[in-house]
Amino acid sequence: MYMGDVEKMDRFCYLGDTISSCSGCEIVVSRRCRLGWIKFNEQASILAGRRITMRVRGKICKACVRTAMVYGSET
């Protein structure tokens, strides 16, 4: 069964990571850093506030920001 022509791509997103033909990791690393900053900014009122202790802020940062940055890094 003929499905048609297959388009050749230089890069594409697969399971949340960008895979490129040049096999570099710069795209993936910069995307993960961007996602970490996005998550940090979402929690900025909590992480920058003085009403919550530093210990709790560290746990929130570890749970939200760090996990967003390292998700899928094993692949």
Secondary structure, DSSP 8 states (H G I E B T S, - for coil): ---------SEEEETTEEEETT--SHHHHHHHHHHHHHHHHHTHHHHS-SSS-HHHHHHHHIIIIIHHHHTTTT-
